Amino acid sequence: MTTIAAESRILYRADNAMDLRLKQSLWLHKPDRRLRTLAVVGGAIALVMRVATLTKGPTDWDAVQFVEGSFHFDVAHGDPQPPGYWLYVASGHVVHSVLGLSASTSLALVAAVASAAAIGFAIKLAGEIGGLGLGALVGLLLATTPVSWYMGSTIDTYSFDMLGASALM
């Protein structure tokens, strides 16, 4: 019984040491400049890819409501549909007002920026865990995955889901 207890203690210490090393590598040390550069360049390339294929108009009913909501925000009347996605709609309205783009293009551009930022965060996270090679592979996969690309080029909020997930990790 003492052998099992000793082995358990050793495994517990090893597990805690690994957790500590992982936490230190993710949060406490300065990130590698090459990794930061890879994340920024990967995000920028993804943004160029998304902008090159931006939708010209709404692709579904939700997108129509987002566009209408950028002109007149009233969730009670379905502009946009509940819960309203007020931050996304307000961001699109700001881009529309500042750059003079159409409401559709503005909302799609906001989604493209969110998608590119998510890819940059994912590259950084994967690179911190597994090195530059893993970071580059994750960036390549996320940038070229059809679902990720589609949601980053159309009027939709799913890019923000990906951004939130990758930023919170």
C-alpha positions, 0 to 999 in steps of 0.5 A: 500500500505504501508503494501505491501511495508513493507512486500516487504522490510522484504522479501528483507532483509530476502532474502539478509540475507539468501544469505549472510549466504549461501555465508559465509558458502560456501566461507568464513569459514574454511571447516569442517574437517569431510567433507573434509575427506569425500570428499577425501575418497569418491574421493579415493573410486571412483578412485579405482572403476574406475581403477578396471574397466578401459577399455583395449582399445578404445571404440569408434572412438573418443577414437581411435583419442585421442590415435593417438593424444597422439603420434602425435598431429595434429588436421588438420589431425584428430589426435585427432578430432577438437577442439583437447582436447589438455590438455586431450591428453597432460595429457595422453601423460605425464602419458604414458611417466612417468608411461610407461602405454599404451596410451589407459590405460594412457588416461583412467587413466586421465579420472578416476582421473578427475571423482574421483576429480569431485566426491570429489568436489561434495561431498564437495559442497553438504556437505557445503549446506546440511551437511555430510549426503547429501554429502555422498548421492551425492558421493554415487550417482555419484560414482555408476551412470552408466554414470558417472562410464562409462565415468570415466573408458573409454577414453573420456573427459566427466569426465572433464565436470563433474569436471569443473561443480563441481569445479566451483560451 
